[in-house]
Amino acid sequence: MIGTAIFIKEILQKHFFMKRGVAALTLLIIAIAVQTQQAESSAELRLSCRDTGALYISNFDGKQLSVYAKRYGSSAKFPVPGEWSRSEELSYFTSEEAVFVNSNKTAYTIYIGSKSYSVSCPAFVFSCRIINISADACFKRGEQFTGRFYAYNFKLSQTQSLRFEKPFLLTYKAKDATDELVHSPGILSPDFRNISISVSRQPVYNRFSLRWNTTRNITRFSIQYGECATEKYNFYDSVECSDRPLCSSDSQCLSDEGCEDGACSRLKCGSCGYIENHQCKSYECCKNEDCSESDYCAKNYCLGVQCLQDEQVENHGCTKLQCGPDEHAVNGTCIKLECADDEHADKNTCTRLECREDESPKNHLCEPLQCKGNEKAEKGKCTQIECRALEKAKNHQCVSIIADFFASLFH
């Protein structure tokens, strides 16, 4: 009997510890699930802009759709070029640089499919994408070598542009019959160390002149900027050196040239400029985006957009106003209709109410008439009932006086 009791005790103890083990395992699984859920919930969608004009989207859990943006206060969307990537269950988007270019901090709405998000982008500072430099010419006068190049402005708005002002960030190479000399922030050829760079600021570009005293006969001059993060933004341009006509004033040069450093050089005015009296001038505009949103560009002038009464100015053009049924369009604005008391607003106009005989118009609605017992509703008004002899008006109709008397005796 004692042995049986010990055996039963051992079984109960094992069963108890097994239950404790299962409970502990269950708690562990629940804890892991909670931690996983917390980790997933902590991976919140993030949108950020950089001063390079690029947009970054991280922890996006939807489809990799096209991305669009709209500046706060504007109704025009524009595509955001860039690339999606994926890590585990989430997606990441990186736009090209110089997409969000503003002189001040600006708010945008970002659209991914049917979803929209808000982001604030800082003032644009710099992007390798905006470097637009063109090697113009290289020549020697005596023992002074001159290499000339243009850095075109990057237009921020109709009145603001970014100018490239740091020529010593670039890499310059001068080649003669035997050597290629380098002058860059990291490499300095001994014979190409002492140079000077001057700048002439024109409306649409900066014109730089690199000067260097040398006895070498330089045949090619090149400019390079290779510090950008991606290869597609790397910049390189070069020009063969040649003799230039000597001059002392612009009038001694061709109409599309200017006199600089004693030699005639061809003027480069950019895609939105023209030459006048040996100087580069800027057109007022070359595309609609150069004008304010209420103007459009025509023959290089910004002209005001003229819209119809039921249209509004939007993105340099006219779009149809979407007024409510109780509004009408006046000079490009939706204005509330002022209908008479017996009218109601419908389809952007005032329409007369069609009430029943027992209704009258009030506050643009048909309301039931509250006629007295000796009155009846007729054409939307309460009128006195005219009864015949031995009749009286009761409950909006004529009844027999005698019949009404006897009827009252039984009530």
N, C-alpha and C positions, 0 to 999 in steps of 0.2 A: 504493500500500500504506500509506503514511504517513497519507494522508487518511482511509482507512478506519479506521485505528486511532484517529485523533482523534474520528471520528464515534461509534465504539463507546464511547469514554471518556465523551463528552458524555451518551450515553444512560444509561450506568451511573450517572453523577453525578445526573442528573434522577431516576432511579428511586430512588436512595438518599435524596435529599432529600424525595421524595414519601412514602417510607416513614416518614421522620422526622416529616413533617407529620401523617400519619395517626396515628402513635403519640402525638404531642403532643395531637392532637384527642381521641383516646381517653382519655388521662390527664385532660384537661380535663373531659370528660363524667363520668368516674368521680369526680373531685373535686367537681363540682357535685352529683352524686347523694349523695355522702357528706355534704356540707354540708347538703343538704336533709333527709337522714335524721337528722342530728344536730339540726337545727332542730326537726324534728317531735318527736324524742324529748325535746328540752328543754322542750317545751310540756307539762309534766306537769300532771295533774289537781290542782287546789288547792281546798281548802275552808277557809273562815275565817268566824268570827263577829265581830260588832262589839258594842260596849257599848250599841248601840241595840236589841239583841235580834234583829238581822237576820242571815241566813245568806247567804254568797256562794259560788257554785261556778263555777270557771273552767276552761277547757280540757277540757271533757267531750266525748268523742268518740262517745258512744252516742246512742240515741233520747231525745227530750225527753219523758220520762215524768213521772208524778206523783212528788213527793218526800215521803217520810215520815221521821220521826225518833223515836228512843227514848232516853230519858234513862238514863244508866248506873245499873244497879241496879234498873231497872224493866223489866217485860215488856210494857208498853202502848205501842203505836205511836200517833203522832198525825200528821195531815197538816200539811204545811208550805206555806201559801199563798204564792204568788209568781209570777214570770213568767220564761219562758225567752227568750233571744235567741240569735242565731247570727252568727258572724263566720268567713267562709271555711268551713273544715271542722270547726270546733269550736263547742260550745254553752256558754252562760253563763246562770246562774240567780241571780236576786236575790229573796229572800223579803221579805215584809212585815216591818215593824219590830215590836218587842214580841212576837215569837213565842217566843224563847228568853230567858225572864225568870227570873233567879235572883239571889239575894243574894250568891252566891259563884261562883267559877269552877267550871264543871260540864262533864262529859264527855257526849257524845251519840254515838249511832250513826245515820248518815244512810243511808237506803235510796232507791236509784234503780232501780226495777225489781227484778231479782234481785241487783243489786250492792249492797254495803254498804261504808261508809267511816266512819272515826272523826274526830271534831272536838272541840275543847275551846272552850267559849264563855265569855267573861269575865263578870264580874258586871255586871248590867244597871245603866245609869246614867240614860239619858233617851231618850225617843222622843216625837216629836210626836203619835204615835198614842194615847198615854195621856192627853193633855190632856183633861180632862173638867171643864169650867168652866161654871157656869150663873149668869147674871145674875139676881139675886133681886129687888131693889127699889132705887128711888132716891126721895129725899124731902128736903125742907128743913125745918129748925127754926130760925127766925130767919134769920140770914145764913149758916148752916152747911149746906152740901149734903153729903148722905151717899149714896154708891152702894155697894150691898152685893152680893157675889157669893160663890159656893161653888166650891171646887176639891176634887173628890172624890178620895179615895185610890185608888191603883192597887195591887191586892192581889198580892203576890209569892207568899205561902204562907199557911198557916192562921194563922201568928203574925206575919208581916212584911208591911208595906205601904209604898209610896212616897207621900210627901206632896209636894204642890207648895208650895214655900217661897219662890219668887222673883216676887212680884207686880209688881215694877218692870220685868220683862221684857216685860210686856203693854202693849198700846196701848189707851188709854182715850179715849173721845170723849163730850163733853157738848154737847148741842144745845139751843139756845133758839129763839126766834121768828126770829132773824136770822142767827145764826152756828152753826158746828160747831167747837168747840174740841178740840184734840188734845194728849194727853200720852203720849209714847212715848220709847223710848231714843234715837230719831233726830230727833223733831219735838216741840217744846214751844211751844204757843201762849202768849203772854205772860200772858194772864189766867188760864191753867190750869196755871201753872208750880208754884206752891206747894201741894202736896197732902201728906197723910199717909195711911198705910195701916196699919191694925192687923189682927191676926189672932187668932181664937179657935179653938183646936184642939179639935175634937170627934172622937169615935171613928172616924168614917168619912169625915170631910172637914175641911178648913180653911175657916173662914168669914172672909172679908176685908171690911173696911169702909174705903172711900176717903172721906176728909173734905177739904172744900175750902170756905174762906170766900169767898163771892161774893154780889153783889147781883143776879146774873142769875137769871131764872126758867127753870130747866132743865126741859125737857119729856121728854127721852130721854137715857138713859145706855147706852153700848155698850162692849163689851170685845172685843179682837181680838188674835190672835197669828199673824203672817204670816211668820215666819222659817223655816218648815219647807221642806225641799227640794222636796216635791211638793204640788200643789194639794189633793189629797184629804185632806191632814192639816191644811190651814189651818182656823183656828177663828174663829168670830164669833158673838156673842150680844148681844142688846140688850133693854132693858126700858123701858116708859113710866113716867115718874115720877108719883107720886100721893101724896096725904096719907095718913099712917098715924096710927092712934089713939095718943095719948100714954099713957105708963105709967111707973110707978116700980118695978114688980115683975112677975114672970111671972104671978102670980095675976090680974092685971088684963087679961090677954090670953086669947084663945081657947086651947083645949086643944092645938091644933097650932101654937101661936105661942110665941115667947119675947120677953122685953122686953130691948131693946138700944138704947143711945143714946137712951133716953127714948121709944122708939116700939115698937109691937108688930110683929114680923116673923114671917112664916110659916116654920116649920122645914122643912128639906129633909134627909131622912135617907138619901137614896140608895136603891138598889134592894135593899139587904140590911140595912136598919135600920128602927127603929120609934120612935115618940114615947112617952115616959113621963115624966110630971111636967115637961112643957115642956122636956124634954131628949131628944136623939137617943141611942138605944141601938143597939148592933150585935147582930144575931142571931148565934148560934154558927156557922150556915152557911145558905146558900141554895141550894147545889148541891154535888154530891159532891166536886168539886175543892177545896172549902173545907175538907174534912176530910182526915185522914191517909189513906194508901192502904188501910189496914185498916178504915176506917170508911166509912159512907155517911150522907148527909144525909136526915133524915126529920123533917118539921114543925119545921125550923130547928134541929134538934139533931143532933150527930154521934153515931151509934150504931155499935157494933162489928158487923162482918160475921160471921155465924154460918154456917159451911160444914159439909158432911158430911165423913165420915172420908176419902173419896177425892177431896176437893176442896181447893183452896188459895185463899187470899185474893189477889186480883189486881185492881188498878184499881177498888177500891171494890165489888167483887163476888166471886163464886165461879166458878172454872173447874176443869174436870175435871183431876185429876192424870194425867200421862203417865208412869207407873212402868214400869221395865223388867220383862221376864218373870220375873226372879229377885228382884223386889221386891214389897212390898205396902204399901198406904196405911194409915197410922196417924196420926190427928189432923192430917191435912193435910200429912203428910210421907211420902216414899217411903223405906221401910226394907228392908234386905236380909233376905230370908227365911232362917230358920235351920232347914233341913230335916234330918231324920234321915239316917243313913248309907245306908239302903235307900230313900231318897226323892230326887227331883230337882225343881228349881223349874221350873214351867211354867205360863204364863198366870196369874201372880201368886199361885200357890198351890203347896203341896208335894204331889206325886203319888208314890204308891208305884211303885218300879221293877218291871217285869215282865221278869225275866231268864229265859234258857233253862235247861234242865236242867244244862248243863255250865258255867253262869256263876253268879257270886255277887255281890251288891251290895257295892261298896266305894267310898268317897268319892263317893257319888251317881252311880256309873256301874256298869254290868254288866261284870265282868271275867272272863275264862276261868279255870276252876278248874285248879289244878296238882296233880292227883291222882297218887299213886304207882302203880307198875305193878300192885300187888295191890289197887287201889282203883278204884272207878267213880264217875262223877258221877251223883248222884240227888237231884232236888229242890234243886239249888243247893248240895249238900254232897258231900264225898268219903266214901264208905262202904266198909268192908271187903267184898271179894268172897268169898262162901261157895261153894266148889266141891264137887262130888260125889267119891266115891271114885275113885282113879286119875286125878284131875284136879288141876291147880294153876292159881293165878292168874298170868297173864302178859299184859302190855300191856292191862290193864284188862278182861280177859275170862278165862274158864276154858278151858284147853286140856288135851288128853290127855297124861299124863306119858310114856307109851310113844311116842306119835307125836312128841312134842317131842324125846325122846331120839334116835330114829332121824333126825329132821330135823337134829339138831345134828351127826351123824356126817358129813353131806355138806357141811358149811360149814367 
